Amino acid sequence: MAVHKFILEDTLDEALYTLIAVHCRLEDYRLAYLINKYLGTALTRKASDLDFNDGEASYAIYEWEDHKQLITWSLVSNICKTEELKEREIRSLFDTQEKIIKTFHLLPEHKTVNFFLKIESDFSFNKEKYIVDSILRIPQVATAYSIDSSKLKSKDNLIFN
């Protein structure tokens, strides 16, 4: 009897996408509007945010599926701030609860980045440069640049489906 050996390839490493980091102080909806205006996209907020750590951290996500070019655009926040109330150990007449603000990052190795624009397609260098240059034309954006996704430690956080 013949023995058959099947090898499963890891298709996650072969996923073709462009990742652009955006530094700005805008709210997520305002940045999505400006990207739509400057790039001609149609990003809309998804019905539910990205949840991580059992709902402890959630990140706003905007998405657009370009059916003509078969490209999916995703704009996701990198920063999530949550407020937690902590009671003090010492009881007194004027007890108050202490507020603790916890900050979580979608990609912890890029803590200074405010937003990521993930474009699921295999772009040429010229098209990627055009997109970055168009984002840099937005006056409220401090800087934007491409990130090499093969060097990311937490690339599993970029799987949105």
N, C-alpha and C positions, 0 to 999 in steps of 0.2 A: 504494500500500500504506500502511495506517495505521501510525503509530508509537505504540507504547504505552510509557508511562513509569511505572515502579513506584517508589514511595518507601517505603523501609524505615524504620520508626520505631524509635527506641531505647527498648525496653521496660524496660530496667534502671532508668531514672529514674522509671518509673511504678510500680515495685514498692511495694506498700503494706505497710509494717511499722512497728511501734513499737519504739524502742530505748531501753532503760532502763539507766542506769549504776548500778552498785552498789559502794559502798566498804565493805569489811569485811576482817577479818584471818582469816576462816574458811577451812578447806580447802574445795575445790570440792564434794566429796561431802556435806559438812555443810550448806553453803549450799543445795544442791539439795534435801536432806531438809527443811530449814526452809521453803523456798519451797513445796514440796509440801504441807507441813503448814498454812501460813498462807493459801495461795491455792487449795488443793484441786486442784492439778495432779498429774501423774504423771511428772515428769522422770526419765529413766533415762540412764545413760551410754552413749554410742555405742560400738560395738565398736572403732573407730579414732579417734584424735585428729585434729584439724586440723593438717596439716603445711604449713609455709611455708619458703621459701628452701631448697628441695631437702632437706627433712628436718632442717634446722638448728634450726628452732623448731617445737614442737608445742604445741597448746593443747587442754586438756580441754574436751569439749563434752557437754552433757546435752540430750536432746531429748524432746519429747512431742507427738504428733499427736492433737489433739482432733477425732475424726471427727464428733462431733455438731455442733460449731460450725464445722468446717472451718478450724481455726486450728492453726498449728505454733508451738510454744514452743521456744526454744533458749537455754540458759544456757551461755555460753562464757567461759573465762578470758581476761583481757587480758594477763597476764604469763607469760612463759616464761623460766626461768632455766636455762642450760646450763653445765656445768662442763667446762673444757678444760685439758688438761695441756700445759705448755710447758716444753721443756728449756732450761736456761741455757746461755749461750754459753761460759762459763768452765768448764773441766773441773778438778775437784779430787777429793780423796779422799772428801769428804762431799757429793757431788752429790745434789741433790734436784730433783724436778720441781716447777715452780711451777704452782699452780692458779689459773686465771683463770675468773671467773664472768661470763658474758655474759648480759645481760638484753634480751629482745626484747618488743615490744608489738604486739598485734593491730591496735590503732588508735593509732599513734604520737602523734596529736594529743591523746589523752586518756591520758597516761602515769600519772596518779594513780588511775585507775579500776582496780579489781581484777577485776570481772566485768561482762559485758553480758548483759542479758536481751532477746532479740530475739523479738518476737511478730509473726508474719506474718499480719496482718489489718488491716482498716481500722476501728480503734476510734474511738468518740466520745471527746471530751475527758473526759467524766465517768467512763467505763470506765478510761481510762488513769490518771486521778487516783486511782481506787479501787485499782488495781494498785500504784501507787507508794506509796500510804498503807498498803497491806497489807504491803509489803516493809519500810517504815519501822517497823512494829510489831514486827518481829523484833529482839530486844534486842541481838544481836551486830552488827547492821548500823549503821554509822556514819551513812551517808546514802545516798539513792537519788533519782534525778531522771531526767526524760526528756531525750533528746538529739534535736535537730533533724537528721535524717539528710540533709537536702538540703545542709547546711553541712559535711559530712564530706569530707575530702580522700581518704581511703583506704576508701571505701565498698565497693570491690571485695573487700576482706577479709571482708566480711559475707555473701558468697555461700558457703553451706556445702555445697551439693549438687554 
